[in-house]
Every structure is written in C-alpha cells, then in structure tokens.
Amino acid sequence: MAYIDGFVLAVPTASKDKFIAHANQGNSVFIEQGATRAWECWGDDVPDGKLTDFRRAVQAKQDETVVFSWIEWPDKATRDACFAKMEELAKTDPRMRDNPMPFDGKRMIFGGFVPVVRLGK
C-alpha cells in the first residue's frame, strides 16, 4: 500500500528559484531511492484562518510563501529504507551534501501518512 510523506514550510518569496533548484536536486534522490512521485507546490491561494492556518503553522513571515509538498512511496518499507540511508547520502551524494535548504527547516512541519481514501487516477 502507498505511503505519503507530507510537508508544509515557509520559503522566502525572493528565493523561489533557489527553492525549486533545491527541490529538484533533493527529490531526484528520493525518486532514485524508490519514491514514485514528489510534489512541491508554491502557495497561491493560502487564506488566513480564524483559529489556525498554513501560515501560522509554519510561522510564515510577510516576505515568505507557504509551500505544500509530498512524496509518494509504493509502501512504508521503501520509505523507511530510504530514510535509513539519508545520513549516509547527506555525506556522500552532492545533491544532498551540497544542497543547503533555502528556508528555515526548524519551522517545517512534516509527517508520514497511510492513505485511507483514494479517488481518481
């Protein structure tokens, strides 16, 4: 069964091109390690909520854009095997080692999810 890693982060709006380059490099490693898809979605219509919202969740500043991302894996075992290799890859693969995050990773929220409903293609 598929497994999904989801992420929400705040990226300096002026660093959009740097973020896209960072994501292309990093996500290529995940694809090589077995991920079936990786999505990076630049915030376009992210409204302020009354109680909570995406911007507050990542403490986005006025000059930052919220990014919603996910990586789809064929199963949790493939994802776990990739994550077990990440420390080594961070040291040996230049796409990871020489690819600093153009955002504050401390404010990123993330988690792993088991799909329970899937409609469409």
Secondary structure, DSSP 8 states (H G I E B T S, - for coil): --EEEEEEEEEEGGGHHHHHHHHHHHHHHHHHTT-SEEEEEE-SS----SS--HHHHTT--TTEEEEEEEEEES-HHHHHHHHHHHHHHHHH-HHHHT---SS-GGG-EEEEE--------
